[in-house]
Amino acid sequence: MERRTIFAGWVLPVCLVAPQLLLTFFFFLWPAAQAMWFSLMRQDAFGIRTEFVGLENFTDLFADPLYLDSAVRTVVFCSAVAVLAMGTALLLAVFADREIRGRTIYRTLLIWPYAVAPAIAAVLWVLLLNPQIGIVAHGLKAIGIIWDYRLNDTQAMLVVILASAWKQVSYNFIFFLAGLQSIPKTVIEAARMDGARGWRRFRTITLPLLAPTVFFLIVVNVVYAAFDTFATIQAITHGGPGKATETLMLKVYRDGLINLDLGSSSAQSVVLMVGVVVLTALQFRFIGRRNAE
Amino acid sequence: MATLELHDLRKSFGATAVLHGVDLALNDGEMLVIVGASGCGKSTLLRLIAGLEIPTSGQIILDGRDVAQLDPAERDIAMVFQNYALYPHMSVFDNMAYALKIRGLSRDDIARRVRETADILGLGPLLDRKPRQLSGGQRQRVAMGRAIVREPKLFLFDEPLSNLDAKLRVSMRAEIKRLQRRMGVTSLYVTHDQVEAMTLGDRLLVMHQGVPVQLATPMEVFERPATTYVAGFIGAPAMNLLPAVLCQDGTAADLGRGLIIPFADGKRDGADGRKLTIGIRPEHIAPDPAGMAMQIDLVEPLGSETVLIGRLDDGELLSVKVPGRAPADALIHVSFPAAALHVFDAETGLRLG
């Protein structure tokens, strides 16, 4: 369905669109252009001399084992967050889709975490998992697991994955539930009449019909895990211990704002920007395909 | 092929009772049509038999086994849905093969059976298509094929022709009848369309407000409707129902305005003055110069015949079906032939005699 509003003059439409355009210009296009410009420059540590170095920042970047480590870490982190957040959400959505008592309450509660700010979510997890006072840490100690995510790389990664995925479950849940509800009930009933039950019916009928939602959510979740988890990770581990949870996003921040290597930091953000562009293009393609069907 | 028996089948959704006890027995190979207005419980009845709903109480005996509490997978019943309910992500072949795959048939057996069924239905060239690439009639055929290929004990049809246009509906109706005869599979067919009901069924079950009202052959239902509801529901245009009282020692009906019609088929029970409803079909009302005057309000030409809707002189509504064209006058005279009368009790609506 296309809805089109016809304006008589051009003043009103310009006024309506201008705030958006100005915001986009000042907070996205300008910084982006600046990042691109800085990515071609090298500045000394005191910001006194700046020289043009061409693509040297980029070649340095891709030759830097620390950067490549961070890239691999980011891929692992994103995959784990996407799988965990989508798997959990799908499971919950399948249960919520059934005719159960109080399912309106159940659904509403499941959507709440989405409204929690990332840093607050992180604090919540920190309180739960804190080696000294956390109730989960306490429980783990009781069964003989030495728990300190501030010292143990794997545990630190687990914590940030868990906290990040938890935030995203609600979002995925809404989409999965909507996807499940858009599957015609009679198609499921036809499958029941054909003798399909349980997991087999889910795998051969429900899941294929949910595929567009799944593709869409993969893109959204990867983008989320790569870019929107900065606050969560920063609040829980600051990228540590060592660099164990330093994703590309945290590295941009650390190299630029703490190590003051603006050239390299800008080059890294340009690489990330390209990543976002590619993922967004993919997402638009899937949305386009969805709407076409 | 199988027999089906229902014993006092009841279904309530919460406090709302939808089916108030249905007893029914289907013979092997029979096509029974369940007909009724929407909300009469016919679809619920079908879903109970299918296993998509579990009855509140009662038995469903399929081939001597009570299946009332079983999952659909254990019943061996196939169903054709109103909106076809094809699997949109599967080809026509896979749609038809799905149930066979689940039963673990060999690849060769599946391919053979699907091809045979596709040939019967003329679906051969369409086997690789997806449902969205098919027309409404073709989808309907695939839905039929999906049911047939399973060779189930029982076929259930849930208003399968409602989504088709009028012309296609007539040809699919004939095809369903032909296929059902050929397969000889016991079938239950739910519809609200009385033409489908009359033409398809070996027997009809008329339902009204969750209760079966009449179970008989289509012609019997038409000729001897058991209640005023059935009388008004089956037949188009609907039967005229007029108030009357019993008179002349139960041998005649007094329709007021001095019109007394003796019963052609004998005496009815009850004292004179018992309230009656007299039914007469529009096509049985005869033009008669000596009869009652009727003012024509509306003329509906159907081609070979014409329906006249009008009022008697005391304002009673009446419809009359006459062969050929409408009479030129807006005022005609008609009479009710005694042999064409249907007599019902006015209070219970039940047929008398």
Boltz contact constraints between the chains, C-beta under 6 A:
constraints:
  - contact:
      token1: [A, 186]
      token2: [B, 81]
      max_distance: 6.0
  - contact:
      token1: [A, 186]
      token2: [B, 83]
      max_distance: 6.0
  - contact:
      token1: [A, 186]
      token2: [B, 85]
      max_distance: 6.0
  - contact:
      token1: [A, 187]
      token2: [B, 85]
      max_distance: 6.0
  - contact:
      token1: [A, 189]
      token2: [B, 52]
      max_distance: 6.0
  - contact:
      token1: [A, 190]
      token2: [B, 85]
      max_distance: 6.0
  - contact:
      token1: [A, 192]
      token2: [B, 72]
      max_distance: 6.0
  - contact:
      token1: [A, 193]
      token2: [B, 72]
      max_distance: 6.0
  - contact:
      token1: [A, 193]
      token2: [B, 79]
      max_distance: 6.0
  - contact:
      token1: [A, 194]
      token2: [B, 98]
      max_distance: 6.0
  - contact:
      token1: [A, 194]
      token2: [B, 99]
      max_distance: 6.0
  - contact:
      token1: [A, 195]
      token2: [B, 73]
      max_distance: 6.0
  - contact:
      token1: [A, 195]
      token2: [B, 99]
      max_distance: 6.0
  - contact:
      token1: [A, 195]
      token2: [B, 102]
      max_distance: 6.0
  - contact:
      token1: [A, 196]
      token2: [B, 102]
      max_distance: 6.0
  - contact:
      token1: [A, 197]
      token2: [B, 73]
      max_distance: 6.0
  - contact:
      token1: [A, 208]
      token2: [B, 89]
      max_distance: 6.0
